[in-house]
Amino acid sequence: MKDLNLTPDIQSLLTAQLAKMVGAHKPRMLWDDAVAKYIAESENKDRVNEQNLFKILSPYFEGMYLDEITRSDINRLIDGRKADGVSNTTVNRALQKVRAVLRRATKDWDVVCDVPYIKMLKEPRMRVRWLSEAEANRLRAALPSHLRAMMDLTLETGLRESNITLLRWNQVNWRERVIYIEGEDVLKGEKAFVVPLSPRAIEILKKQKGKHTERVFVYRGKPVRRANGKAFRAALKRAEIQNFRWHDLRHTWATWHVQRGTPLDVLQELGGWQDLTMVKRYAHYDHAYLHKWVAPPEKPTKSAGV
């Protein structure tokens, strides 16, 4: 069209019209079919939680074609989830999943889909909530045995919830005393890493042997799907611990490490963080080295006979 010496406005208009003509020959796709296709293609290792999220989204988009979803429908989702009393972070997880499906449809499936503008809600600044030793002991005593073992391994390794709940025996190398987090076990934004096991962690794992052929942690013979559930919240209430989530056990692990003097670059490797930025939020818990700067200087001692 540039060869026709058209003005930029005319070129833009013709381009838009051409896009509509091309799109008219594309098939339409229902939201429900798009979700089924997305799940089938997804490599999300935590498939159960993903399916539960889509169940929450279903009432908002069920029966709609993807090209019918507009900004007003997105706003309806936001208002509905807020009315349910969930946090902005939880709402954003839903928005991210809607955006992922629509973008997949646009880029990979060649169906009619006009992705509306989806703006994430403002989330609170990253908080670090951690337990004292006394709180940890209270919580441990209040938990059922299977969650207690999972908590103990988290406090020894710093593994995230899904890496704990989905932990398989073929990830554990007894000879080298490590757990491998690689391949499908690597979460989004992470890289593969190796978790060294302390003697305490080895002891925890050995007590789980024989309960399941594939998975490490089970409840009544079946693999555990989620740790941050009703049983965990009930234990928090019994232990009189407020404002705490399962993921905060990872914060607790990291904070305890820093308080014991573990260098931040070492903690970064242990926790599988890609850069030091995420680790620096724990830096202020390492206050021991500051004392030498606030202590009064030592006065020189007089030599004998002077």
C-alpha contacts under 8 A as a table, 3 or more apart, distances in Angstrom:
res1	aa1	res2	aa2	distance
1	M	4	L	5.42
1	M	5	N	7.48
1	M	6	L	7.19
1	M	11	Q	6.85
2	K	5	N	5.66
2	K	6	L	6.61
2	K	11	Q	7.83
3	D	6	L	7.93
6	L	10	I	6.13
6	L	11	Q	6.12
7	T	10	I	5.31
7	T	11	Q	6.20
8	P	11	Q	5.01
8	P	12	S	6.09
9	D	12	S	5.11
9	D	13	L	6.22
10	I	13	L	5.05
10	I	14	L	6.11
11	Q	14	L	5.19
11	Q	15	T	6.05
12	S	15	T	5.07
12	S	16	A	6.22
13	L	16	A	5.18
13	L	17	Q	6.24
14	L	17	Q	5.05
14	L	18	L	6.05
15	T	18	L	5.07
15	T	19	A	6.18
16	A	19	A	5.08
16	A	20	K	6.36
17	Q	20	K	5.12
17	Q	21	M	6.31
18	L	21	M	5.05
18	L	22	V	6.24
19	A	22	V	5.14
19	A	23	G	6.00
20	K	23	G	4.92
20	K	24	A	6.07
21	M	24	A	5.18
21	M	25	H	7.18
22	V	25	H	5.70
22	V	26	K	7.15
23	G	26	K	5.14
23	G	111	V	7.86
23	G	112	V	6.08
24	A	27	P	7.92
24	A	112	V	7.75
26	K	110	D	6.72
26	K	111	V	5.30
26	K	112	V	5.73
27	P	110	D	7.84
27	P	111	V	5.20
27	P	112	V	6.12
28	R	65	Y	6.64
28	R	66	L	7.28
28	R	67	D	7.45
28	R	111	V	5.62
28	R	112	V	5.20
28	R	113	C	7.75
29	M	33	D	6.62
29	M	34	A	6.58
29	M	65	Y	5.52
29	M	66	L	5.99
29	M	111	V	6.61
29	M	112	V	7.23
30	L	33	D	5.28
30	L	34	A	6.20
30	L	63	G	6.43
30	L	64	M	5.66
30	L	65	Y	4.19
30	L	66	L	5.89
31	W	34	A	4.95
31	W	35	V	6.16
31	W	61	F	6.33
31	W	62	E	6.28
31	W	63	G	6.66
31	W	64	M	5.79
31	W	65	Y	5.73
31	W	66	L	5.71
32	D	35	V	5.16
32	D	36	A	6.33
32	D	58	S	7.71
32	D	61	F	7.98
32	D	62	E	6.23
32	D	63	G	7.01
33	D	36	A	5.13
33	D	37	K	6.17
34	A	37	K	5.09
34	A	38	Y	5.97
34	A	101	V	6.99
34	A	105	A	7.39
35	V	38	Y	4.98
35	V	39	I	6.10
35	V	54	F	7.51
35	V	101	V	7.01
36	A	39	I	5.30
36	A	40	A	6.17
37	K	40	A	5.07
37	K	41	E	6.22
38	Y	41	E	5.22
38	Y	42	S	5.80
38	Y	101	V	6.54
38	Y	104	R	7.79
39	I	42	S	4.94
39	I	51	Q	7.88
43	E	184	E	7.40
44	N	47	R	5.71
44	N	50	E	7.66
45	K	184	E	6.43
45	K	185	D	6.83
46	D	49	N	5.82
46	D	50	E	6.57
46	D	162	S	6.82
47	R	50	E	5.11
47	R	51	Q	6.20
48	V	51	Q	5.20
48	V	52	N	6.25
48	V	225	R	7.49
49	N	52	N	5.02
49	N	53	L	6.25
50	E	53	L	5.14
50	E	54	F	6.43
51	Q	54	F	5.10
51	Q	55	K	6.31
52	N	55	K	5.04
52	N	56	I	6.56
53	L	56	I	5.16
53	L	57	L	6.46
53	L	94	A	6.96
54	F	57	L	4.90
54	F	58	S	6.00
55	K	58	S	5.13
55	K	59	P	7.80
56	I	59	P	6.94
57	L	60	Y	5.66
57	L	61	F	6.77
57	L	77	L	7.82
57	L	94	A	7.31
58	S	61	F	5.51
58	S	62	E	5.16
59	P	62	E	5.58
60	Y	73	D	7.42
60	Y	76	R	7.63
60	Y	77	L	6.34
61	F	64	M	5.56
61	F	69	I	7.65
61	F	73	D	7.97
64	M	68	E	6.35
64	M	69	I	7.15
65	Y	68	E	5.28
65	Y	69	I	7.04
66	L	69	I	5.56
66	L	102	L	7.19
66	L	112	V	7.17
66	L	113	C	5.44
66	L	114	D	7.55
67	D	70	T	7.90
67	D	112	V	5.89
67	D	113	C	4.37
67	D	114	D	5.46
67	D	115	V	7.74
69	I	73	D	6.09
69	I	74	I	7.73
69	I	114	D	7.97
69	I	115	V	7.85
69	I	116	P	7.37
70	T	73	D	5.33
70	T	74	I	6.64
70	T	115	V	7.83
70	T	116	P	5.61
71	R	74	I	4.98
71	R	75	N	6.22
71	R	116	P	5.55
71	R	117	Y	6.50
71	R	118	I	7.28
72	S	75	N	4.97
72	S	76	R	6.16
73	D	76	R	4.93
73	D	77	L	6.35
74	I	77	L	5.09
74	I	78	I	6.35
74	I	95	L	7.86
74	I	118	I	7.23
75	N	78	I	4.98
75	N	79	D	6.11
76	R	79	D	5.16
76	R	80	G	5.99
77	L	80	G	5.09
77	L	81	R	6.14
78	I	81	R	5.36
78	I	82	K	6.15
78	I	91	V	6.55
79	D	82	K	5.15
79	D	83	A	6.12
80	G	83	A	5.06
80	G	84	D	6.43
81	R	84	D	4.95
81	R	85	G	6.77
81	R	86	V	6.23
81	R	91	V	6.37
82	K	85	G	5.15
82	K	86	V	5.68
82	K	87	S	7.19
82	K	88	N	7.77
82	K	91	V	7.47
83	A	86	V	7.66
86	V	90	T	6.15
86	V	91	V	6.95
87	S	90	T	5.25
87	S	91	V	6.40
88	N	91	V	4.96
88	N	92	N	6.06
88	N	121	L	5.92
88	N	122	K	6.75
88	N	123	E	5.81
89	T	92	N	5.08
89	T	93	R	6.43
89	T	121	L	7.61
89	T	123	E	5.86
90	T	93	R	5.18
90	T	94	A	6.72
91	V	94	A	5.26
91	V	95	L	6.35
91	V	121	L	7.64
92	N	95	L	4.88
92	N	96	Q	5.99
92	N	120	M	5.74
92	N	121	L	6.35
93	R	96	Q	5.16
93	R	97	K	6.36
94	A	97	K	5.19
94	A	98	V	6.36
95	L	98	V	5.14
95	L	99	R	6.15
95	L	118	I	7.18
95	L	120	M	7.14
96	Q	99	R	5.11
96	Q	100	A	6.06
97	K	100	A	4.99
97	K	101	V	6.34
98	V	101	V	5.34
98	V	102	L	6.33
99	R	102	L	5.20
99	R	103	R	6.00
99	R	115	V	7.55
99	R	118	I	7.17
100	A	103	R	5.23
100	A	104	R	6.05
101	V	104	R	5.13
101	V	105	A	6.21
102	L	105	A	5.07
102	L	106	T	6.23
102	L	113	C	6.94
102	L	114	D	7.95
102	L	115	V	5.96
103	R	106	T	5.01
103	R	107	K	6.00
103	R	115	V	6.86
104	R	107	K	5.31
104	R	108	D	5.42
104	R	109	W	6.76
105	A	108	D	5.69
105	A	109	W	4.82
105	A	110	D	6.48
105	A	111	V	6.20
105	A	112	V	7.99
105	A	113	C	6.76
106	T	109	W	6.29
106	T	110	D	5.94
106	T	111	V	6.42
106	T	112	V	7.26
106	T	113	C	5.79
106	T	114	D	7.53
106	T	115	V	7.73
107	K	110	D	6.58
124	P	127	R	7.95
128	V	248	D	7.33
128	V	251	H	6.21
128	V	281	R	7.71
128	V	282	Y	7.85
129	R	243	N	7.93
129	R	244	F	6.84
129	R	248	D	5.78
129	R	251	H	6.49
129	R	252	T	7.22
130	W	244	F	7.97
130	W	248	D	5.91
130	W	249	L	6.74
130	W	251	H	5.68
130	W	252	T	4.32
130	W	255	T	7.15
131	L	134	A	7.82
131	L	135	E	5.61
131	L	136	A	5.80
131	L	249	L	7.63
131	L	252	T	5.74
132	S	135	E	5.15
132	S	136	A	6.12
133	E	136	A	5.07
133	E	137	N	6.21
134	A	137	N	5.19
134	A	138	R	6.35
135	E	138	R	5.08
135	E	139	L	6.18
135	E	239	A	7.66
135	E	241	I	7.33
136	A	139	L	5.14
136	A	140	R	6.01
137	N	140	R	5.06
137	N	141	A	6.23
138	R	141	A	5.26
138	R	142	A	6.38
138	R	239	A	5.40
139	L	142	A	5.07
139	L	143	L	6.29
139	L	235	A	6.50
139	L	236	L	6.29
139	L	238	R	7.99
139	L	239	A	5.32
139	L	241	I	7.78
140	R	143	L	5.43
140	R	148	R	5.62
140	R	151	M	7.56
141	A	148	R	7.87
142	A	235	A	5.03
142	A	236	L	7.48
142	A	238	R	6.36
142	A	239	A	6.14
143	L	147	L	6.04
143	L	148	R	5.46
143	L	231	A	7.54
143	L	232	F	6.81
143	L	235	A	5.38
144	P	147	L	5.60
144	P	148	R	6.05
144	P	231	A	7.72
145	S	148	R	4.94
145	S	149	A	6.26
146	H	149	A	5.35
146	H	150	M	6.45
146	H	217	F	6.97
146	H	218	V	6.92
146	H	219	Y	6.41
147	L	150	M	4.95
147	L	151	M	6.01
147	L	227	A	6.83
147	L	232	F	7.56
148	R	151	M	5.06
148	R	152	D	6.12
149	A	152	D	5.09
149	A	153	L	6.28
149	A	204	I	6.59
150	M	153	L	5.23
150	M	154	T	6.18
150	M	164	I	6.77
150	M	165	T	7.78
150	M	217	F	7.32
151	M	154	T	5.03
151	M	155	L	6.24
151	M	249	L	7.37
152	D	155	L	5.19
152	D	156	E	6.34
152	D	201	A	7.83
152	D	204	I	7.47
153	L	156	E	4.99
153	L	157	T	6.04
153	L	158	G	7.84
153	L	164	I	7.99
153	L	201	A	5.82
153	L	204	I	6.69
153	L	205	L	7.98
154	T	157	T	5.18
154	T	158	G	4.93
154	T	159	L	5.44
154	T	160	R	7.44
154	T	164	I	7.27
154	T	249	L	6.64
154	T	250	R	6.62
154	T	253	W	7.44
155	L	158	G	5.72
155	L	249	L	6.39
155	L	250	R	6.82
155	L	252	T	7.15
155	L	253	W	5.03
156	E	197	L	7.66
156	E	198	S	7.05
156	E	200	R	7.35
156	E	201	A	5.99
156	E	253	W	7.00
157	T	195	V	6.73
157	T	196	P	7.59
157	T	197	L	7.05
157	T	201	A	7.58
157	T	253	W	7.43
157	T	270	L	7.85
157	T	271	G	7.91
158	G	249	L	7.42
158	G	250	R	4.76
158	G	251	H	7.84
158	G	253	W	5.54
158	G	254	A	6.95
158	G	270	L	7.92
158	G	271	G	6.25
159	L	163	N	5.99
159	L	164	I	6.28
159	L	250	R	6.60
159	L	271	G	7.26
160	R	163	N	5.31
160	R	164	I	6.33
160	R	247	H	6.55
160	R	250	R	6.61
161	E	164	I	5.17
161	E	165	T	6.11
161	E	226	R	7.69
161	E	227	A	6.77
161	E	228	N	7.91
161	E	246	W	6.99
161	E	247	H	6.46
162	S	165	T	5.06
162	S	166	L	5.69
162	S	167	L	7.88
162	S	226	R	7.59
163	N	166	L	5.46
163	N	167	L	5.63
163	N	181	I	7.91
163	N	185	D	6.84
164	I	167	L	5.14
164	I	217	F	7.92
165	T	217	F	6.51
165	T	223	P	7.77
165	T	224	V	5.77
165	T	225	R	6.10
165	T	226	R	6.31
165	T	227	A	6.87
166	L	215	R	6.84
166	L	216	V	7.79
166	L	217	F	7.86
166	L	223	P	7.88
166	L	224	V	7.54
166	L	225	R	7.39
167	L	171	Q	7.13
167	L	215	R	5.97
167	L	216	V	5.76
167	L	217	F	7.29
168	R	171	Q	5.56
168	R	172	V	7.38
168	R	214	E	5.58
168	R	215	R	4.38
168	R	216	V	5.49
169	W	172	V	5.40
169	W	213	T	7.76
169	W	214	E	5.77
169	W	215	R	5.96
169	W	216	V	5.97
170	N	173	N	7.50
170	N	214	E	7.55
171	Q	179	I	5.43
171	Q	180	Y	5.16
171	Q	181	I	7.26
172	V	177	R	7.49
172	V	178	V	6.09
172	V	179	I	4.64
172	V	180	Y	6.64
173	N	176	E	5.59
173	N	177	R	5.59
173	N	178	V	5.39
173	N	179	I	6.20
173	N	180	Y	7.80
174	W	177	R	4.77
174	W	178	V	6.88
177	R	196	P	6.17
177	R	197	L	5.36
177	R	198	S	7.85
177	R	202	I	7.48
178	V	194	V	6.46
178	V	195	V	5.32
178	V	196	P	4.41
178	V	197	L	5.24
179	I	194	V	5.86
179	I	195	V	4.99
179	I	196	P	6.57
179	I	197	L	7.23
180	Y	192	A	7.82
180	Y	193	F	6.48
180	Y	194	V	4.86
180	Y	195	V	6.39
181	I	185	D	5.56
181	I	186	V	5.94
181	I	192	A	5.53
181	I	193	F	5.40
181	I	194	V	6.01
181	I	195	V	7.50
182	E	185	D	5.29
182	E	186	V	5.20
182	E	191	K	7.48
182	E	192	A	4.45
182	E	193	F	6.54
183	G	186	V	5.79
183	G	192	A	7.14
184	E	187	L	7.67
186	V	190	E	6.09
186	V	191	K	6.32
186	V	192	A	6.00
187	L	190	E	5.59
187	L	191	K	7.84
189	G	274	Q	7.81
190	E	272	G	6.83
190	E	273	W	6.61
190	E	274	Q	6.33
191	K	272	G	6.87
191	K	273	W	7.78
191	K	274	Q	6.81
192	A	272	G	7.42
193	F	269	E	7.64
193	F	272	G	5.75
194	V	270	L	7.59
194	V	272	G	7.95
195	V	270	L	6.26
195	V	271	G	7.88
196	P	270	L	7.69
197	L	200	R	7.82
197	L	201	A	5.52
197	L	202	I	6.25
198	S	201	A	5.04
198	S	202	I	6.29
199	P	202	I	5.10
199	P	203	E	6.27
200	R	203	E	5.07
200	R	204	I	6.32
201	A	204	I	5.06
201	A	205	L	6.27
202	I	205	L	5.21
202	I	206	K	6.16
203	E	206	K	5.21
203	E	207	K	6.50
204	I	207	K	5.48
204	I	208	Q	7.01
205	L	208	Q	5.31
205	L	209	K	6.85
205	L	216	V	7.53
206	K	209	K	5.34
208	Q	211	K	6.00
208	Q	216	V	6.20
208	Q	217	F	6.80
209	K	212	H	7.27
209	K	216	V	7.25
210	G	213	T	6.95
211	K	216	V	7.59
211	K	217	F	7.94
211	K	218	V	7.09
211	K	221	G	6.66
212	H	215	R	5.72
212	H	216	V	6.67
212	H	217	F	7.88
212	H	218	V	7.17
212	H	221	G	6.92
212	H	222	K	7.81
212	H	223	P	7.88
215	R	218	V	7.18
215	R	223	P	6.29
216	V	223	P	7.80
217	F	223	P	6.05
217	F	224	V	6.09
218	V	221	G	5.60
218	V	222	K	5.08
218	V	223	P	4.18
218	V	224	V	4.99
219	Y	222	K	5.35
219	Y	223	P	6.27
219	Y	224	V	5.94
224	V	227	A	7.42
226	R	229	G	6.35
227	A	232	F	6.80
227	A	246	W	7.02
228	N	231	A	7.87
228	N	232	F	5.73
228	N	233	R	7.22
228	N	245	R	6.80
228	N	246	W	5.30
229	G	232	F	5.40
229	G	233	R	6.32
230	K	233	R	5.11
230	K	234	A	6.01
231	A	234	A	5.10
231	A	235	A	6.22
232	F	235	A	5.09
232	F	236	L	6.30
232	F	246	W	7.94
233	R	236	L	5.03
233	R	237	K	6.37
234	A	237	K	5.13
234	A	238	R	6.34
235	A	238	R	5.01
235	A	239	A	6.05
236	L	239	A	5.03
236	L	240	E	6.00
236	L	241	I	5.16
236	L	242	Q	6.97
236	L	244	F	7.86
237	K	240	E	4.95
237	K	241	I	6.14
237	K	242	Q	7.37
238	R	241	I	7.83
241	I	244	F	7.01
244	F	248	D	6.35
245	R	248	D	5.32
245	R	249	L	7.53
246	W	249	L	5.65
246	W	250	R	7.87
247	H	250	R	5.52
247	H	251	H	7.02
248	D	251	H	4.74
248	D	252	T	6.08
249	L	252	T	4.82
249	L	253	W	6.18
250	R	253	W	5.02
250	R	254	A	6.27
251	H	254	A	5.16
251	H	255	T	6.00
252	T	255	T	5.09
252	T	256	W	6.05
253	W	256	W	5.33
253	W	257	H	6.27
254	A	257	H	5.09
254	A	258	V	6.36
254	A	267	L	7.23
254	A	282	Y	7.15
255	T	258	V	5.19
255	T	259	Q	6.17
255	T	282	Y	6.03
255	T	285	Y	6.68
256	W	259	Q	5.04
256	W	260	R	6.19
257	H	260	R	5.14
257	H	261	G	6.48
257	H	262	T	5.39
257	H	267	L	7.49
258	V	261	G	5.03
258	V	262	T	5.04
258	V	263	P	6.95
258	V	264	L	7.33
258	V	267	L	7.94
258	V	282	Y	6.94
258	V	283	A	7.03
258	V	285	Y	6.35
258	V	286	D	5.52
259	Q	262	T	7.41
259	Q	285	Y	5.93
259	Q	286	D	5.20
259	Q	287	H	7.75
260	R	286	D	7.94
261	G	286	D	6.73
262	T	266	V	6.72
262	T	267	L	6.54
263	P	266	V	5.34
263	P	267	L	6.29
264	L	267	L	4.90
264	L	268	Q	6.09
264	L	276	L	7.58
264	L	279	V	6.57
264	L	280	K	7.20
264	L	283	A	7.30
265	D	268	Q	5.03
265	D	269	E	6.61
265	D	276	L	7.00
266	V	269	E	5.24
266	V	270	L	6.27
267	L	270	L	4.96
267	L	271	G	6.00
267	L	279	V	7.36
268	Q	271	G	5.30
268	Q	272	G	6.02
268	Q	273	W	5.29
268	Q	274	Q	7.52
268	Q	275	D	7.27
268	Q	276	L	6.42
268	Q	279	V	6.20
269	E	272	G	5.22
269	E	273	W	6.64
273	W	276	L	7.19
273	W	278	M	7.00
273	W	279	V	7.45
275	D	278	M	6.65
275	D	279	V	7.67
276	L	279	V	5.13
276	L	280	K	6.22
277	T	280	K	5.39
277	T	281	R	7.47
278	M	281	R	6.21
279	V	282	Y	5.95
279	V	283	A	7.31
280	K	283	A	4.97
281	R	284	H	7.16
282	Y	285	Y	5.80
282	Y	286	D	7.75
283	A	286	D	5.71
284	H	287	H	6.47
286	D	289	Y	7.18
287	H	290	L	5.45
287	H	291	H	7.33
288	A	291	H	5.88
289	Y	292	K	6.43
290	L	293	W	5.51
290	L	294	V	6.90
291	H	294	V	5.30
291	H	295	A	6.06
292	K	295	A	5.40
302	K	306	V	6.64
303	S	306	V	5.67
